[in-house]
Amino acid sequence: MAGTVMDNELSNIYYQKNEELYIEGEWHREIKGLGLNFKNKTVLDLAAGTGHWEEVFLSLGAGKVIWQDLSEYFYEKAQLRLQGNDNIEFFIGDMLSVPLENESVDFVMCRDALFHSPDEKKTVAEIFRVLKEGGYFYLTARNWRRIIREPLNWKSPLKLISPHIYRFTGKKSIPTAFVLETYTLSHMNECGFKVDMVNRGDSLFSILASK
Ligand SMILES: C[S@@+](CC[C@H](N)C(=O)[O-])C[C@H]1O[C@@H](n2cnc3c(N)ncnc32)[C@H](O)[C@@H]1O
C-alpha cells in the first residue's frame, strides 16, 4: 500500500501537539471559522490522523463522521478517543480510494495530508465523487513560505524545486510537504470544483471549494 505513515515515535509527538492545540481550542476555531453548518451533516476526514478533528465535528452537531487514514497507530488512538460514539465510522485505507457511495457526504476535509497521496489528482477526483451537490471540500497544505523560514540545509533548494518537478513530471523528486497551491487548484478546477476561498497563511495555505 502506498503512502507515508509516520513511525510510532513521530506519531506520538504529532498526537501530543494535536492534543495541546485541541485543548487550547485552536481546532474548534479553525473549523468554526469556515462559517459552515455541520448540524446532522456527514463529514469525511481523509488522512484524518489523531481523531481530534472528529470530536470537533461531532461537537458542532455532525450526524456522522468518517475517519480514514493509513496509520494503524492513529487508528488505535482515534478509536480510544471516540469509543462509545455511534456517529463515527473508521476505515483504514489509502486516500486514493474512499469506500463510500457517490454523492454520499456533505463535507470532506483533507488537512495537511494531500501531498502524501501517491496521485493527488486521483484523490481530488475521489473527493469530488463522494461529495454531494452543494457539498464542501476543505484542504490545508504547507506552503513554500514555510521553507524560507526553516534553517537552511542541503535539502532546502530541493524542497523549493520539488513541487515544480512534481508538477511537470508527476513524479515526486523527494518526499515533500510543500506543494504549489496552483497545482492543487488546477486539479480542483479540472474536477469541476468551485473555489470559494483561498487563504494564504504564513506557513499553510487553505482552500475551501464546493461542488
Ligand atoms: C501530517 S498528518 C495530518 C493528520 C490530520 N489530518 C491533521 O491535520 O492532524 C498526515 C496524515 O496522513 C496519513 N497518510 C499518509 N499517507 C496516506 C495515504 N496514502 N492515505 C491515507 N492517509 C495517509 C498519515 O498516516 C497521517 O495521519
The ligand as a Tripos MOL2 file, in Angstrom:
@<TRIPOS>MOLECULE
LIG
   27    29     1     0     0
SMALL
NO_CHARGES

@<TRIPOS>ATOM
      1 C1          0.5410   15.4070    8.8560 C.3       1 LIG1
      2 S1         -0.6550   14.1520    9.2360 S.3       1 LIG1
      3 C2         -2.1930   15.0610    9.2280 C.3       1 LIG1
      4 C3         -3.2450   14.3850   10.0890 C.3       1 LIG1
      5 C4         -4.5460   15.2080   10.2820 C.3       1 LIG1
      6 N1         -5.2130   15.4420    9.0210 N.3       1 LIG1
      7 C5         -4.2610   16.5200   10.9850 C.2       1 LIG1
      8 O1         -4.4640   17.5900   10.3980 O.co2     1 LIG1
      9 O2         -3.8500   16.4800   12.1450 O.co2     1 LIG1
     10 C6         -0.7060   13.2480    7.7200 C.3       1 LIG1
     11 C7         -1.6240   12.0050    7.8090 C.3       1 LIG1
     12 O3         -1.7050   11.3940    6.5270 O.3       1 LIG1
     13 C8         -1.7780    9.9750    6.7060 C.3       1 LIG1
     14 N2         -1.4290    9.3510    5.4150 N.ar      1 LIG1
     15 C9         -0.2230    9.3130    4.7980 C.ar      1 LIG1
     16 N3         -0.3160    8.7210    3.5930 N.ar      1 LIG1
     17 C10        -1.6370    8.4020    3.4390 C.ar      1 LIG1
     18 C11        -2.3800    7.7820    2.3980 C.ar      1 LIG1
     19 N4         -1.7870    7.4200    1.2660 N.pl3     1 LIG1
     20 N5         -3.7100    7.5910    2.5760 N.ar      1 LIG1
     21 C12        -4.3160    7.9740    3.7260 C.ar      1 LIG1
     22 N6         -3.6650    8.5840    4.7460 N.ar      1 LIG1
     23 C13        -2.3490    8.7790    4.6040 C.ar      1 LIG1
     24 C14        -0.7830    9.7470    7.8350 C.3       1 LIG1
     25 O4         -0.9960    8.4830    8.4390 O.3       1 LIG1
     26 C15        -1.1170   10.9260    8.7510 C.3       1 LIG1
     27 O5         -2.1400   10.6230    9.6570 O.3       1 LIG1
@<TRIPOS>BOND
     1     1     2 1
     2     2     3 1
     3     2    10 1
     4     3     4 1
     5     4     5 1
     6     5     6 1
     7     5     7 1
     8     7     8 2
     9     7     9 1
    10    10    11 1
    11    11    12 1
    12    11    26 1
    13    12    13 1
    14    13    14 1
    15    13    24 1
    16    14    15 ar
    17    14    23 ar
    18    15    16 ar
    19    16    17 ar
    20    17    18 ar
    21    17    23 ar
    22    18    19 1
    23    18    20 ar
    24    20    21 ar
    25    21    22 ar
    26    22    23 ar
    27    24    25 1
    28    24    26 1
    29    26    27 1
@<TRIPOS>SUBSTRUCTURE
     1 LIG1         1 GROUP 0 **** ****
